């Protein structure tokens, strides 16, 4: 059952100083979440350009050597930032899988466009 709340972001009955700190921390989390979304959007804009470049030059959608380097790099960064490296790896693997899916889609669209332009194959 959900607790009732006297105001946004904090359960009812909390000491005012605790409520203030909780709301402040949650506001910070909301701002960080927004920044993460915008950063991911920028990252995907770059990876879409990579996907088009790969498709234009008949390069494979996946690059396992690059992916392994990126995972190792992110695990190291995570450790330095006091973030669980295993979590960072799971997150990057999720992002990489989505990027590869986008690259495959772009390549398929390019191939389909070439077939349409050249006639049936």
PDB file as gemmi writes it, atoms N, CA and C in Angstrom:
CRYST1    1.000    1.000    1.000  90.00  90.00  90.00 P 1                      
ATOM      1  N   UNK A   1       0.843  -1.188   0.000  1.00  0.00           N  
ATOM      2  CA  UNK A   1       0.000   0.000   0.000  1.00  0.00           C  
ATOM      3  C   UNK A   1       0.881   1.241   0.000  1.00  0.00           C  
ATOM      4  N   UNK A   2       0.510   2.224  -0.778  1.00  0.00           N  
ATOM      5  CA  UNK A   2       1.289   3.447  -0.911  1.00  0.00           C  
ATOM      6  C   UNK A   2       0.998   4.383   0.253  1.00  0.00           C  
ATOM      7  N   UNK A   3       2.075   4.981   0.802  1.00  0.00           N  
ATOM      8  CA  UNK A   3       1.907   5.944   1.884  1.00  0.00           C  
ATOM      9  C   UNK A   3       1.413   7.260   1.314  1.00  0.00           C  
ATOM     10  N   UNK A   4       0.599   7.962   2.120  1.00  0.00           N  
ATOM     11  CA  UNK A   4       0.180   9.289   1.673  1.00  0.00           C  
ATOM     12  C   UNK A   4       1.325  10.261   1.867  1.00  0.00           C  
ATOM     13  N   UNK A   5       1.258  11.368   1.183  1.00  0.00           N  
ATOM     14  CA  UNK A   5       2.348  12.327   1.202  1.00  0.00           C  
ATOM     15  C   UNK A   5       1.803  13.720   1.470  1.00  0.00           C  
ATOM     16  N   UNK A   6       2.550  14.477   2.278  1.00  0.00           N  
ATOM     17  CA  UNK A   6       2.166  15.865   2.540  1.00  0.00           C  
ATOM     18  C   UNK A   6       2.560  16.771   1.387  1.00  0.00           C  
ATOM     19  N   UNK A   7       3.499  16.334   0.586  1.00  0.00           N  
ATOM     20  CA  UNK A   7       3.985  17.160  -0.508  1.00  0.00           C  
ATOM     21  C   UNK A   7       4.714  16.293  -1.500  1.00  0.00           C  
ATOM     22  N   UNK A   8       5.159  16.878  -2.581  1.00  0.00           N  
ATOM     23  CA  UNK A   8       5.830  16.082  -3.609  1.00  0.00           C  
ATOM     24  C   UNK A   8       7.179  15.560  -3.141  1.00  0.00           C  
ATOM     25  N   UNK A   9       7.427  14.295  -3.408  1.00  0.00           N  
ATOM     26  CA  UNK A   9       8.753  13.741  -3.202  1.00  0.00           C  
ATOM     27  C   UNK A   9       9.086  13.211  -1.832  1.00  0.00           C  
ATOM     28  N   UNK A  10       8.165  13.260  -0.878  1.00  0.00           N  
ATOM     29  CA  UNK A  10       8.492  12.757   0.457  1.00  0.00           C  
ATOM     30  C   UNK A  10       7.240  12.208   1.129  1.00  0.00           C  
ATOM     31  N   UNK A  11       7.370  11.081   1.851  1.00  0.00           N  
ATOM     32  CA  UNK A  11       6.225  10.508   2.559  1.00  0.00           C  
ATOM     33  C   UNK A  11       5.759  11.412   3.703  1.00  0.00           C  
ATOM     34  N   UNK A  12       4.506  11.265   4.077  1.00  0.00           N  
ATOM     35  CA  UNK A  12       3.941  12.037   5.180  1.00  0.00           C  
ATOM     36  C   UNK A  12       4.611  11.652   6.493  1.00  0.00           C  
ATOM     37  N   UNK A  13       4.622  12.583   7.425  1.00  0.00           N  
ATOM     38  CA  UNK A  13       5.103  12.294   8.768  1.00  0.00           C  
ATOM     39  C   UNK A  13       6.596  12.408   8.966  1.00  0.00           C  
ATOM     40  N   UNK A  14       7.336  12.848   7.976  1.00  0.00           N  
ATOM     41  CA  UNK A  14       8.786  12.982   8.123  1.00  0.00           C  
ATOM     42  C   UNK A  14       9.135  14.281   8.819  1.00  0.00           C  
ATOM     43  N   UNK A  15      10.230  14.246   9.545  1.00  0.00           N  
ATOM     44  CA  UNK A  15      10.798  15.467  10.104  1.00  0.00           C  
ATOM     45  C   UNK A  15      11.085  16.421   8.947  1.00  0.00           C  
ATOM     46  N   UNK A  16      10.863  17.704   9.137  1.00  0.00           N  
ATOM     47  CA  UNK A  16      10.996  18.680   8.055  1.00  0.00           C  
ATOM     48  C   UNK A  16      12.395  18.693   7.453  1.00  0.00           C  
ATOM     49  N   UNK A  17      13.432  18.553   8.281  1.00  0.00           N  
ATOM     50  CA  UNK A  17      14.802  18.567   7.741  1.00  0.00           C  
ATOM     51  C   UNK A  17      15.061  17.335   6.880  1.00  0.00           C  
ATOM     52  N   UNK A  18      14.496  16.192   7.280  1.00  0.00           N  
ATOM     53  CA  UNK A  18      14.644  14.963   6.489  1.00  0.00           C  
ATOM     54  C   UNK A  18      13.881  15.118   5.178  1.00  0.00           C  
ATOM     55  N   UNK A  19      12.666  15.658   5.264  1.00  0.00           N  
ATOM     56  CA  UNK A  19      11.848  15.875   4.068  1.00  0.00           C  
ATOM     57  C   UNK A  19      12.585  16.793   3.088  1.00  0.00           C  
ATOM     58  N   UNK A  20      13.143  17.879   3.589  1.00  0.00           N  
ATOM     59  CA  UNK A  20      13.857  18.836   2.742  1.00  0.00           C  
ATOM     60  C   UNK A  20      15.042  18.175   2.055  1.00  0.00           C  
ATOM     61  N   UNK A  21      15.813  17.388   2.819  1.00  0.00           N  
ATOM     62  CA  UNK A  21      16.976  16.714   2.230  1.00  0.00           C  
ATOM     63  C   UNK A  21      16.550  15.677   1.200  1.00  0.00           C  
ATOM     64  N   UNK A  22      15.497  14.912   1.513  1.00  0.00           N  
ATOM     65  CA  UNK A  22      15.012  13.887   0.590  1.00  0.00           C  
ATOM     66  C   UNK A  22      14.545  14.519  -0.722  1.00  0.00           C  
ATOM     67  N   UNK A  23      13.777  15.582  -0.632  1.00  0.00           N  
ATOM     68  CA  UNK A  23      13.295  16.262  -1.833  1.00  0.00           C  
ATOM     69  C   UNK A  23      14.471  16.817  -2.628  1.00  0.00           C  
ATOM     70  N   UNK A  24      15.445  17.398  -1.945  1.00  0.00           N  
ATOM     71  CA  UNK A  24      16.620  17.946  -2.626  1.00  0.00           C  
ATOM     72  C   UNK A  24      17.405  16.851  -3.347  1.00  0.00           C  
ATOM     73  N   UNK A  25      17.615  15.730  -2.676  1.00  0.00           N  
ATOM     74  CA  UNK A  25      18.341  14.617  -3.296  1.00  0.00           C  
ATOM     75  C   UNK A  25      17.573  14.073  -4.500  1.00  0.00           C  
ATOM     76  N   UNK A  26      16.274  13.952  -4.362  1.00  0.00           N  
ATOM     77  CA  UNK A  26      15.471  13.448  -5.481  1.00  0.00           C  
ATOM     78  C   UNK A  26      15.468  14.429  -6.647  1.00  0.00           C  
ATOM     79  N   UNK A  27      15.480  15.717  -6.354  1.00  0.00           N  
ATOM     80  CA  UNK A  27      15.594  16.710  -7.430  1.00  0.00           C  
ATOM     81  C   UNK A  27      16.920  16.546  -8.166  1.00  0.00           C  
ATOM     82  N   UNK A  28      17.990  16.300  -7.412  1.00  0.00           N  
ATOM     83  CA  UNK A  28      19.304  16.073  -8.035  1.00  0.00           C  
ATOM     84  C   UNK A  28      19.275  14.833  -8.918  1.00  0.00           C  
ATOM     85  N   UNK A  29      18.658  13.770  -8.414  1.00  0.00           N  
ATOM     86  CA  UNK A  29      18.541  12.531  -9.196  1.00  0.00           C  
ATOM     87  C   UNK A  29      17.767  12.791 -10.486  1.00  0.00           C  
ATOM     88  N   UNK A  30      16.681  13.540 -10.389  1.00  0.00           N  
ATOM     89  CA  UNK A  30      15.886  13.859 -11.586  1.00  0.00           C  
ATOM     90  C   UNK A  30      16.715  14.631 -12.609  1.00  0.00           C  
ATOM     91  N   UNK A  31      17.511  15.578 -12.138  1.00  0.00           N  
ATOM     92  CA  UNK A  31      18.372  16.351 -13.044  1.00  0.00           C  
ATOM     93  C   UNK A  31      19.433  15.468 -13.688  1.00  0.00           C  
ATOM     94  N   UNK A  32      20.024  14.577 -12.910  1.00  0.00           N  
ATOM     95  CA  UNK A  32      21.035  13.658 -13.445  1.00  0.00           C  
ATOM     96  C   UNK A  32      20.399  12.728 -14.474  1.00  0.00           C  
ATOM     97  N   UNK A  33      19.200  12.206 -14.167  1.00  0.00           N  
ATOM     98  CA  UNK A  33      18.503  11.344 -15.127  1.00  0.00           C  
ATOM     99  C   UNK A  33      18.265  12.072 -16.445  1.00  0.00           C  
ATOM    100  N   UNK A  34      17.862  13.337 -16.369  1.00  0.00           N  
ATOM    101  CA  UNK A  34      17.644  14.119 -17.589  1.00  0.00           C  
ATOM    102  C   UNK A  34      18.949  14.272 -18.363  1.00  0.00           C  
ATOM    103  N   UNK A  35      20.042  14.526 -17.650  1.00  0.00           N  
ATOM    104  CA  UNK A  35      21.343  14.667 -18.315  1.00  0.00           C  
ATOM    105  C   UNK A  35      21.755  13.357 -18.980  1.00  0.00           C  
ATOM    106  N   UNK A  36      21.523  12.237 -18.304  1.00  0.00           N  
ATOM    107  CA  UNK A  36      21.864  10.925 -18.868  1.00  0.00           C  
ATOM    108  C   UNK A  36      21.087  10.694 -20.164  1.00  0.00           C  
ATOM    109  N   UNK A  37      19.798  11.010 -20.161  1.00  0.00           N  
ATOM    110  CA  UNK A  37      18.977  10.827 -21.364  1.00  0.00           C  
ATOM    111  C   UNK A  37      19.516  11.683 -22.508  1.00  0.00           C  
ATOM    112  N   UNK A  38      19.840  12.940 -22.216  1.00  0.00           N  
ATOM    113  CA  UNK A  38      20.362  13.820 -23.270  1.00  0.00           C  
ATOM    114  C   UNK A  38      21.725  13.343 -23.770  1.00  0.00           C  
ATOM    115  N   UNK A  39      22.559  12.844 -22.872  1.00  0.00           N  
ATOM    116  CA  UNK A  39      23.870  12.332 -23.286  1.00  0.00           C  
ATOM    117  C   UNK A  39      23.712  11.078 -24.141  1.00  0.00           C  
ATOM    118  N   UNK A  40      22.789  10.207 -23.768  1.00  0.00           N  
ATOM    119  CA  UNK A  40      22.537   9.021 -24.591  1.00  0.00           C  
ATOM    120  C   UNK A  40      22.011   9.420 -25.968  1.00  0.00           C  
ATOM    121  N   UNK A  41      21.155  10.422 -26.013  1.00  0.00           N  
ATOM    122  CA  UNK A  41      20.648  10.885 -27.310  1.00  0.00           C  
ATOM    123  C   UNK A  41      21.797  11.378 -28.186  1.00  0.00           C  
ATOM    124  N   UNK A  42      22.724  12.128 -27.614  1.00  0.00           N  
ATOM    125  CA  UNK A  42      23.888  12.601 -28.376  1.00  0.00           C  
ATOM    126  C   UNK A  42      24.752  11.428 -28.828  1.00  0.00           C  
ATOM    127  N   UNK A  43      24.935  10.450 -27.936  1.00  0.00           N  
ATOM    128  CA  UNK A  43      25.732   9.269 -28.289  1.00  0.00           C  
ATOM    129  C   UNK A  43      25.098   8.549 -29.481  1.00  0.00           C  
ATOM    130  N   UNK A  44      23.777   8.387 -29.438  1.00  0.00           N  
ATOM    131  CA  UNK A  44      23.103   7.674 -30.521  1.00  0.00           C  
ATOM    132  C   UNK A  44      23.116   8.467 -31.822  1.00  0.00           C  
ATOM    133  N   UNK A  45      23.146   9.788 -31.753  1.00  0.00           N  
ATOM    134  CA  UNK A  45      23.310  10.571 -32.985  1.00  0.00           C  
ATOM    135  C   UNK A  45      24.648  10.233 -33.636  1.00  0.00           C  
ATOM    136  N   UNK A  46      25.684  10.124 -32.824  1.00  0.00           N  
ATOM    137  CA  UNK A  46      27.016   9.760 -33.354  1.00  0.00           C  
ATOM    138  C   UNK A  46      27.016   8.341 -33.899  1.00  0.00           C  
ATOM    139  N   UNK A  47      26.418   7.411 -33.166  1.00  0.00           N  
ATOM    140  CA  UNK A  47      26.440   6.022 -33.632  1.00  0.00           C  
ATOM    141  C   UNK A  47      25.584   5.842 -34.882  1.00  0.00           C  
ATOM    142  N   UNK A  48      24.554   6.662 -35.060  1.00  0.00           N  
ATOM    143  CA  UNK A  48      23.775   6.599 -36.305  1.00  0.00           C  
ATOM    144  C   UNK A  48      24.657   7.018 -37.479  1.00  0.00           C  
ATOM    145  N   UNK A  49      25.471   8.032 -37.280  1.00  0.00           N  
ATOM    146  CA  UNK A  49      26.395   8.461 -38.339  1.00  0.00           C  
ATOM    147  C   UNK A  49      27.407   7.355 -38.640  1.00  0.00           C  
ATOM    148  N   UNK A  50      27.891   6.687 -37.580  1.00  0.00           N  
ATOM    149  CA  UNK A  50      28.800   5.554 -37.776  1.00  0.00           C  
ATOM    150  C   UNK A  50      28.085   4.470 -38.582  1.00  0.00           C  
ATOM    151  N   UNK A  51      26.835   4.196 -38.243  1.00  0.00           N  
ATOM    152  CA  UNK A  51      26.068   3.175 -38.960  1.00  0.00           C  
ATOM    153  C   UNK A  51      25.917   3.494 -40.438  1.00  0.00           C  
ATOM    154  N   UNK A  52      25.657   4.761 -40.754  1.00  0.00           N  
ATOM    155  CA  UNK A  52      25.540   5.148 -42.169  1.00  0.00           C  
ATOM    156  C   UNK A  52      26.883   5.005 -42.884  1.00  0.00           C  
ATOM    157  N   UNK A  53      27.962   5.398 -42.212  1.00  0.00           N  
ATOM    158  CA  UNK A  53      29.300   5.269 -42.795  1.00  0.00           C  
ATOM    159  C   UNK A  53      29.633   3.797 -43.047  1.00  0.00           C  
ATOM    160  N   UNK A  54      29.337   2.949 -42.064  1.00  0.00           N  
ATOM    161  CA  UNK A  54      29.584   1.515 -42.234  1.00  0.00           C  
ATOM    162  C   UNK A  54      28.764   0.958 -43.396  1.00  0.00           C  
ATOM    163  N   UNK A  55      27.496   1.348 -43.467  1.00  0.00           N  
ATOM    164  CA  UNK A  55      26.636   0.843 -44.547  1.00  0.00           C  
ATOM    165  C   UNK A  55      27.141   1.309 -45.908  1.00  0.00           C  
ATOM    166  N   UNK A  56      27.572   2.557 -45.983  1.00  0.00           N  
ATOM    167  CA  UNK A  56      28.075   3.096 -47.256  1.00  0.00           C  
ATOM    168  C   UNK A  56      29.325   2.369 -47.746  1.00  0.00           C  
ATOM    169  N   UNK A  57      30.082   1.816 -46.812  1.00  0.00           N  
ATOM    170  CA  UNK A  57      31.351   1.171 -47.164  1.00  0.00           C  
ATOM    171  C   UNK A  57      31.331  -0.336 -46.922  1.00  0.00           C  
ATOM    172  N   UNK A  58      30.120  -0.887 -46.811  1.00  0.00           N  
ATOM    173  CA  UNK A  58      29.931  -2.333 -46.634  1.00  0.00           C  
ATOM    174  C   UNK A  58      30.738  -2.898 -45.472  1.00  0.00           C  
ATOM    175  N   UNK A  59      30.781  -2.167 -44.369  1.00  0.00           N  
ATOM    176  CA  UNK A  59      31.452  -2.650 -43.164  1.00  0.00           C  
ATOM    177  C   UNK A  59      30.430  -3.356 -42.282  1.00  0.00           C  
ATOM    178  N   UNK A  60      30.869  -4.337 -41.491  1.00  0.00           N  
ATOM    179  CA  UNK A  60      29.925  -5.057 -40.630  1.00  0.00           C  
ATOM    180  C   UNK A  60      29.347  -4.145 -39.545  1.00  0.00           C  
ATOM    181  N   UNK A  61      28.128  -4.456 -39.120  1.00  0.00           N  
ATOM    182  CA  UNK A  61      27.454  -3.657 -38.091  1.00  0.00           C  
ATOM    183  C   UNK A  61      28.185  -3.731 -36.760  1.00  0.00           C  
ATOM    184  N   UNK A  62      28.716  -4.890 -36.435  1.00  0.00           N  
ATOM    185  CA  UNK A  62      29.404  -5.090 -35.155  1.00  0.00           C  
ATOM    186  C   UNK A  62      30.913  -5.032 -35.349  1.00  0.00           C  
ATOM    187  N   UNK A  63      31.590  -4.594 -34.306  1.00  0.00           N  
ATOM    188  CA  UNK A  63      33.058  -4.554 -34.289  1.00  0.00           C  
ATOM    189  C   UNK A  63      33.502  -5.103 -32.935  1.00  0.00           C  
ATOM    190  N   UNK A  64      33.567  -6.443 -32.815  1.00  0.00           N  
ATOM    191  CA  UNK A  64      33.853  -7.064 -31.519  1.00  0.00           C  
ATOM    192  C   UNK A  64      35.133  -6.569 -30.845  1.00  0.00           C  
ATOM    193  N   UNK A  65      36.180  -6.281 -31.607  1.00  0.00           N  
ATOM    194  CA  UNK A  65      37.425  -5.797 -30.999  1.00  0.00           C  
ATOM    195  C   UNK A  65      37.201  -4.424 -30.365  1.00  0.00           C  
ATOM    196  N   UNK A  66      36.517  -3.540 -31.071  1.00  0.00           N  
ATOM    197  CA  UNK A  66      36.210  -2.203 -30.525  1.00  0.00           C  
ATOM    198  C   UNK A  66      35.318  -2.336 -29.297  1.00  0.00           C  
ATOM    199  N   UNK A  67      34.321  -3.199 -29.373  1.00  0.00           N  
ATOM    200  CA  UNK A  67      33.406  -3.385 -28.251  1.00  0.00           C  
ATOM    201  C   UNK A  67      34.159  -3.871 -27.017  1.00  0.00           C  
ATOM    202  N   UNK A  68      35.084  -4.813 -27.189  1.00  0.00           N  
ATOM    203  CA  UNK A  68      35.871  -5.323 -26.059  1.00  0.00           C  
ATOM    204  C   UNK A  68      36.724  -4.214 -25.450  1.00  0.00           C  
ATOM    205  N   UNK A  69      37.323  -3.384 -26.303  1.00  0.00           N  
ATOM    206  CA  UNK A  69      38.124  -2.254 -25.788  1.00  0.00           C  
ATOM    207  C   UNK A  69      37.249  -1.271 -25.014  1.00  0.00           C  
ATOM    208  N   UNK A  70      36.071  -1.003 -25.546  1.00  0.00           N  
ATOM    209  CA  UNK A  70      35.165  -0.065 -24.881  1.00  0.00           C  
ATOM    210  C   UNK A  70      34.705  -0.610 -23.529  1.00  0.00           C  
ATOM    211  N   UNK A  71      34.407  -1.892 -23.475  1.00  0.00           N  
ATOM    212  CA  UNK A  71      33.975  -2.498 -22.214  1.00  0.00           C  
ATOM    213  C   UNK A  71      35.099  -2.422 -21.189  1.00  0.00           C  
ATOM    214  N   UNK A  72      36.313  -2.773 -21.586  1.00  0.00           N  
ATOM    215  CA  UNK A  72      37.454  -2.696 -20.662  1.00  0.00           C  
ATOM    216  C   UNK A  72      37.658  -1.260 -20.191  1.00  0.00           C  
ATOM    217  N   UNK A  73      37.560  -0.317 -21.115  1.00  0.00           N  
ATOM    218  CA  UNK A  73      37.733   1.102 -20.781  1.00  0.00           C  
ATOM    219  C   UNK A  73      36.654   1.567 -19.804  1.00  0.00           C  
ATOM    220  N   UNK A  74      35.405   1.186 -20.066  1.00  0.00           N  
ATOM    221  CA  UNK A  74      34.313   1.607 -19.199  1.00  0.00           C  
ATOM    222  C   UNK A  74      34.409   0.956 -17.823  1.00  0.00           C  
ATOM    223  N   UNK A  75      34.835  -0.293 -17.760  1.00  0.00           N  
ATOM    224  CA  UNK A  75      35.015  -0.949 -16.459  1.00  0.00           C  
ATOM    225  C   UNK A  75      36.064  -0.205 -15.638  1.00  0.00           C  
ATOM    226  N   UNK A  76      37.142   0.218 -16.292  1.00  0.00           N  
ATOM    227  CA  UNK A  76      38.188   0.966 -15.591  1.00  0.00           C  
ATOM    228  C   UNK A  76      37.657   2.318 -15.108  1.00  0.00           C  
ATOM    229  N   UNK A  77      36.951   3.015 -15.973  1.00  0.00           N  
ATOM    230  CA  UNK A  77      36.353   4.298 -15.580  1.00  0.00           C  
ATOM    231  C   UNK A  77      35.378   4.119 -14.422  1.00  0.00           C  
ATOM    232  N   UNK A  78      34.584   3.069 -14.483  1.00  0.00           N  
ATOM    233  CA  UNK A  78      33.617   2.805 -13.419  1.00  0.00           C  
ATOM    234  C   UNK A  78      34.327   2.584 -12.091  1.00  0.00           C  
ATOM    235  N   UNK A  79      35.385   1.790 -12.109  1.00  0.00           N  
ATOM    236  CA  UNK A  79      36.137   1.561 -10.879  1.00  0.00           C  
ATOM    237  C   UNK A  79      36.684   2.852 -10.305  1.00  0.00           C  
ATOM    238  N   UNK A  80      37.217   3.702 -11.167  1.00  0.00           N  
ATOM    239  CA  UNK A  80      37.751   4.997 -10.728  1.00  0.00           C  
ATOM    240  C   UNK A  80      36.659   5.887 -10.149  1.00  0.00           C  
ATOM    241  N   UNK A  81      35.449   5.746 -10.674  1.00  0.00           N  
ATOM    242  CA  UNK A  81      34.328   6.569 -10.227  1.00  0.00           C  
ATOM    243  C   UNK A  81      33.569   5.943  -9.059  1.00  0.00           C  
ATOM    244  N   UNK A  82      34.061   4.821  -8.553  1.00  0.00           N  
ATOM    245  CA  UNK A  82      33.407   4.098  -7.452  1.00  0.00           C  
ATOM    246  C   UNK A  82      32.026   3.571  -7.855  1.00  0.00           C  
ATOM    247  N   UNK A  83      31.921   3.162  -9.117  1.00  0.00           N  
ATOM    248  CA  UNK A  83      30.713   2.536  -9.639  1.00  0.00           C  
ATOM    249  C   UNK A  83      31.046   1.077  -9.912  1.00  0.00           C  
ATOM    250  N   UNK A  84      30.128   0.195  -9.639  1.00  0.00           N  
ATOM    251  CA  UNK A  84      30.350  -1.234  -9.851  1.00  0.00           C  
ATOM    252  C   UNK A  84      30.693  -1.494 -11.324  1.00  0.00           C  
ATOM    253  N   UNK A  85      31.913  -1.982 -11.610  1.00  0.00           N  
ATOM    254  CA  UNK A  85      32.302  -2.246 -13.002  1.00  0.00           C  
ATOM    255  C   UNK A  85      31.383  -3.245 -13.706  1.00  0.00           C  
ATOM    256  N   UNK A  86      30.854  -4.220 -12.968  1.00  0.00           N  
ATOM    257  CA  UNK A  86      29.942  -5.189 -13.585  1.00  0.00           C  
ATOM    258  C   UNK A  86      28.663  -4.493 -14.051  1.00  0.00           C  
ATOM    259  N   UNK A  87      28.170  -3.547 -13.250  1.00  0.00           N  
ATOM    260  CA  UNK A  87      26.991  -2.780 -13.659  1.00  0.00           C  
ATOM    261  C   UNK A  87      27.303  -1.960 -14.907  1.00  0.00           C  
ATOM    262  N   UNK A  88      28.446  -1.292 -14.915  1.00  0.00           N  
ATOM    263  CA  UNK A  88      28.842  -0.477 -16.069  1.00  0.00           C  
ATOM    264  C   UNK A  88      28.935  -1.345 -17.320  1.00  0.00           C  
ATOM    265  N   UNK A  89      29.475  -2.551 -17.176  1.00  0.00           N  
ATOM    266  CA  UNK A  89      29.581  -3.456 -18.324  1.00  0.00           C  
ATOM    267  C   UNK A  89      28.199  -3.865 -18.833  1.00  0.00           C  
ATOM    268  N   UNK A  90      27.288  -4.186 -17.911  1.00  0.00           N  
ATOM    269  CA  UNK A  90      25.927  -4.549 -18.329  1.00  0.00           C  
ATOM    270  C   UNK A  90      25.259  -3.398 -19.076  1.00  0.00           C  
ATOM    271  N   UNK A  91      25.442  -2.192 -18.563  1.00  0.00           N  
ATOM    272  CA  UNK A  91      24.854  -1.022 -19.214  1.00  0.00           C  
ATOM    273  C   UNK A  91      25.431  -0.836 -20.616  1.00  0.00           C  
ATOM    274  N   UNK A  92      26.749  -0.916 -20.735  1.00  0.00           N  
ATOM    275  CA  UNK A  92      27.367  -0.738 -22.048  1.00  0.00           C  
ATOM    276  C   UNK A  92      26.969  -1.860 -23.004  1.00  0.00           C  
ATOM    277  N   UNK A  93      26.887  -3.085 -22.514  1.00  0.00           N  
ATOM    278  CA  UNK A  93      26.448  -4.189 -23.381  1.00  0.00           C  
ATOM    279  C   UNK A  93      25.041  -3.937 -23.918  1.00  0.00           C  
ATOM    280  N   UNK A  94      24.170  -3.392 -23.077  1.00  0.00           N  
ATOM    281  CA  UNK A  94      22.812  -3.056 -23.510  1.00  0.00           C  
ATOM    282  C   UNK A  94      22.857  -1.983 -24.602  1.00  0.00           C  
ATOM    283  N   UNK A  95      23.658  -0.949 -24.382  1.00  0.00           N  
ATOM    284  CA  UNK A  95      23.785   0.135 -25.361  1.00  0.00           C  
ATOM    285  C   UNK A  95      24.382  -0.395 -26.664  1.00  0.00           C  
ATOM    286  N   UNK A  96      25.433  -1.206 -26.562  1.00  0.00           N  
ATOM    287  CA  UNK A  96      26.078  -1.762 -27.755  1.00  0.00           C  
ATOM    288  C   UNK A  96      25.088  -2.599 -28.566  1.00  0.00           C  
ATOM    289  N   UNK A  97      24.292  -3.419 -27.884  1.00  0.00           N  
ATOM    290  CA  UNK A  97      23.308  -4.247 -28.594  1.00  0.00           C  
ATOM    291  C   UNK A  97      22.322  -3.371 -29.368  1.00  0.00           C  
ATOM    292  N   UNK A  98      21.912  -2.262 -28.766  1.00  0.00           N  
ATOM    293  CA  UNK A  98      20.990  -1.351 -29.448  1.00  0.00           C  
ATOM    294  C   UNK A  98      21.673  -0.674 -30.633  1.00  0.00           C  
ATOM    295  N   UNK A  99      22.920  -0.283 -30.472  1.00  0.00           N  
ATOM    296  CA  UNK A  99      23.678   0.341 -31.563  1.00  0.00           C  
ATOM    297  C   UNK A  99      23.803  -0.634 -32.736  1.00  0.00           C  
ATOM    298  N   UNK A 100      24.158  -1.871 -32.450  1.00  0.00           N  
ATOM    299  CA  UNK A 100      24.296  -2.876 -33.514  1.00  0.00           C  
ATOM    300  C   UNK A 100      22.960  -3.066 -34.231  1.00  0.00           C  
ATOM    301  N   UNK A 101      21.880  -3.100 -33.467  1.00  0.00           N  
ATOM    302  CA  UNK A 101      20.553  -3.237 -34.075  1.00  0.00           C  
ATOM    303  C   UNK A 101      20.287  -2.062 -35.023  1.00  0.00           C  
ATOM    304  N   UNK A 102      20.632  -0.856 -34.575  1.00  0.00           N  
ATOM    305  CA  UNK A 102      20.465   0.320 -35.448  1.00  0.00           C  
ATOM    306  C   UNK A 102      21.322   0.193 -36.702  1.00  0.00           C  
ATOM    307  N   UNK A 103      22.572  -0.237 -36.535  1.00  0.00           N  
ATOM    308  CA  UNK A 103      23.472  -0.371 -37.689  1.00  0.00           C  
ATOM    309  C   UNK A 103      22.937  -1.403 -38.677  1.00  0.00           C  
ATOM    310  N   UNK A 104      22.412  -2.497 -38.166  1.00  0.00           N  
ATOM    311  CA  UNK A 104      21.846  -3.521 -39.050  1.00  0.00           C  
ATOM    312  C   UNK A 104      20.632  -2.979 -39.803  1.00  0.00           C  
ATOM    313  N   UNK A 105      19.819  -2.189 -39.115  1.00  0.00           N  
ATOM    314  CA  UNK A 105      18.655  -1.577 -39.761  1.00  0.00           C  
ATOM    315  C   UNK A 105      19.091  -0.622 -40.867  1.00  0.00           C  
ATOM    316  N   UNK A 106      20.077   0.211 -40.575  1.00  0.00           N  
ATOM    317  CA  UNK A 106      20.588   1.157 -41.574  1.00  0.00           C  
ATOM    318  C   UNK A 106      21.137   0.401 -42.780  1.00  0.00           C  
ATOM    319  N   UNK A 107      21.927  -0.646 -42.522  1.00  0.00           N  
ATOM    320  CA  UNK A 107      22.505  -1.432 -43.621  1.00  0.00           C  
ATOM    321  C   UNK A 107      21.398  -2.075 -44.450  1.00  0.00           C  
ATOM    322  N   UNK A 108      20.375  -2.599 -43.788  1.00  0.00           N  
ATOM    323  CA  UNK A 108      19.257  -3.207 -44.506  1.00  0.00           C  
ATOM    324  C   UNK A 108      18.514  -2.204 -45.366  1.00  0.00           C  
ATOM    325  N   UNK A 109      18.342  -0.996 -44.837  1.00  0.00           N  
ATOM    326  CA  UNK A 109      17.676   0.054 -45.617  1.00  0.00           C  
ATOM    327  C   UNK A 109      18.516   0.447 -46.827  1.00  0.00           C  
ATOM    328  N   UNK A 110      19.825   0.519 -46.644  1.00  0.00           N  
ATOM    329  CA  UNK A 110      20.707   0.870 -47.769  1.00  0.00           C  
ATOM    330  C   UNK A 110      20.658  -0.222 -48.833  1.00  0.00           C  
ATOM    331  N   UNK A 111      20.720  -1.486 -48.399  1.00  0.00           N  
ATOM    332  CA  UNK A 111      20.684  -2.595 -49.356  1.00  0.00           C  
ATOM    333  C   UNK A 111      19.351  -2.627 -50.087  1.00  0.00           C  
ATOM    334  N   UNK A 112      18.280  -2.377 -49.369  1.00  0.00           N  
ATOM    335  CA  UNK A 112      16.954  -2.357 -49.982  1.00  0.00           C  
ATOM    336  C   UNK A 112      16.861  -1.229 -51.001  1.00  0.00           C  
ATOM    337  N   UNK A 113      17.417  -0.077 -50.665  1.00  0.00           N  
ATOM    338  CA  UNK A 113      17.430   1.053 -51.594  1.00  0.00           C  
ATOM    339  C   UNK A 113      18.232   0.762 -52.837  1.00  0.00           C  
ATOM    340  N   UNK A 114      19.355   0.059 -52.678  1.00  0.00           N  
ATOM    341  CA  UNK A 114      20.178  -0.314 -53.837  1.00  0.00           C  
ATOM    342  C   UNK A 114      19.423  -1.291 -54.723  1.00  0.00           C  
ATOM    343  N   UNK A 115      18.732  -2.251 -54.116  1.00  0.00           N  
ATOM    344  CA  UNK A 115      17.962  -3.224 -54.898  1.00  0.00           C  
ATOM    345  C   UNK A 115      16.858  -2.516 -55.661  1.00  0.00           C  
ATOM    346  N   UNK A 116      16.186  -1.573 -54.994  1.00  0.00           N  
ATOM    347  CA  UNK A 116      15.111  -0.838 -55.658  1.00  0.00           C  
ATOM    348  C   UNK A 116      15.651  -0.031 -56.835  1.00  0.00           C  
ATOM    349  N   UNK A 117      16.832   0.567 -56.658  1.00  0.00           N  
ATOM    350  CA  UNK A 117      17.421   1.397 -57.718  1.00  0.00           C  
ATOM    351  C   UNK A 117      17.925   0.551 -58.886  1.00  0.00           C  
ATOM    352  N   UNK A 118      18.423  -0.649 -58.588  1.00  0.00           N  
ATOM    353  CA  UNK A 118      19.005  -1.507 -59.623  1.00  0.00           C  
ATOM    354  C   UNK A 118      17.988  -2.462 -60.242  1.00  0.00           C  
ATOM    355  N   UNK A 119      16.817  -2.529 -59.688  1.00  0.00           N  
ATOM    356  CA  UNK A 119      15.838  -3.505 -60.157  1.00  0.00           C  
ATOM    357  C   UNK A 119      15.961  -4.791 -59.359  1.00  0.00           C  
ATOM    358  N   UNK A 120      15.148  -5.770 -59.663  1.00  0.00           N  
ATOM    359  CA  UNK A 120      15.167  -7.026 -58.903  1.00  0.00           C  
ATOM    360  C   UNK A 120      16.498  -7.753 -59.046  1.00  0.00           C  
ATOM    361  N   UNK A 121      16.857  -8.443 -57.980  1.00  0.00           N  
ATOM    362  CA  UNK A 121      18.093  -9.231 -57.988  1.00  0.00           C  
ATOM    363  C   UNK A 121      17.792 -10.681 -57.802  1.00  0.00           C  
TER     364      UNK A 121                                                      
END                                                                             
